[in-house]
Amino acid sequence: MPVVLPETTLSLTDCIQKMPKAELHLHIEGTLEPELMFKLAQRNQISLRFKSVEALKAAYNFGNLQEFLNLYYEGAKVLLHEQDFYDLAHAYLEHARQEHIAHVEAFFDPQTHTQRGVSMEAVIKGLHRAFEDAEQYNGISYRLILCFLRDMSADDAMKTLEEALPYKQWISAVGLDSAEVGHPPSKFRDVFDRARQEGLLTVAHAGEEGPPSYIWEALDILKVRRIDHGVRALEDAELVERLKKEKMPLTVCPLSNIKLCVFPEIEAHNLKRLLDAGLCVTVNSDDPAYFGGYVTENYLAVQKALNLSAEQIKQLAHNSFEASFLSDTDKKAAFKKIDECFQ
């Protein structure tokens, strides 16, 4: 039987689907659906090693993060021109509109493209134009976060930042992603220092496959405003207390964690324990085209598997805006709309 909220005819499932959401952990390259990948490959005359959409989808059986990244980077090679990046973001934003996502803070990985000869201008202009259109026509607010690939050198990260600075007015923050193990946040101290000097905020992936010490480094060395993933924080009680005291958000991606074998099954995910520990947990989709679920599907999956209450779902939705880079006024407006869905 569906859970029905007190004094309302809406089920909890309906509330999850209809409530406003903010998505804070979304790799725009990870929204490249197989159908669009093949369309862009044909348009740009690029040969893929997969002969069909079905064959590509069959390859989405990852044993770890690196196996996923290998396929992710291969798919990204179809993105060459400004219009390709526009089409990529536009397709995701149409999903976002249908899912009642009101605000998106999207990662993009310029090094994935510039090392193939694609210009920084094409990447940023295409994405910026798509998000501007979505804000104008659909009311979806956004921030763009430039991520550095941590398995590349710190020097290359600095070069990437310098190439992006002419477009600084379109970028809100820098982040750190890609293969985590063996690439601690401290490796990128100088580039994050430079980014903050340029007025950019900082976030970083830490504590997904990497140890809790990477979360400490992200906090102390990179001085981040959010921890992306952070699910291994529970291994360190002192760290949990610090995250709670500082109200440091964790942008958790449940279905991604299952797909990449961080947890064996969704019922084993520690999201509820993170919530119970008083941490500012948010629900996000990560790379939804590859991991089989956009943000609503992530909410629905954890609600069912972890038996989350209506209050916990509402808290997660509130957290998604509280942890965002929106103004306090915009956050309060979002809280009100969320609460209305549960009345």
Helices and strands as residue ranges (DSSP letters): H 12-18, E 21-27, G 28-31, H 34-43, H 53-58, H 65-76, H 82-98, E 101-108, H 110-114, H 120-138, E 141-149, H 154-164, G 165-170, E 173-177, G 185-188, H 189-197, E 201-206, H 212-220, E 226-229, G 231-235, H 237-245, E 249-252, H 254-259, G 266-268, H 271-276, E 280-283, H 288-291, H 295-306, H 310-322, H 328-341
